[in-house]
Amino acid sequence: MLGERLRGLRHERGEKLSETARRAGVSPQYLSEMERGVKEPSSEMIAAVAGALDVTLVDLTLAVAESLRSAQSGTSLRSAQSSTSRGATCSAAYALAA
């Protein structure tokens, strides 16, 4: 989900992989691998790419957590479980931010 979100943000900005990678201080190949989910980047790398995309790490983390929550609720979660889901979303957001 993280890679998909990064790629989406980059496309929304109309940027090439090399432009974003240069600003983030990573190679285009590394950024491509992040976007495809091949690499498990450190929090520092995630923060660098988020900064290059003019998004805060908190906003990126929350967007990824929301995507995960939506994917889960689309499969089997119901309103009775929404408070549990919200707690899991917060936990996922905090874990990613750490």
Order of alpha helices (4+ residues) and beta strands (2+ residues): alpha-alpha-alpha-alpha-alpha-alpha
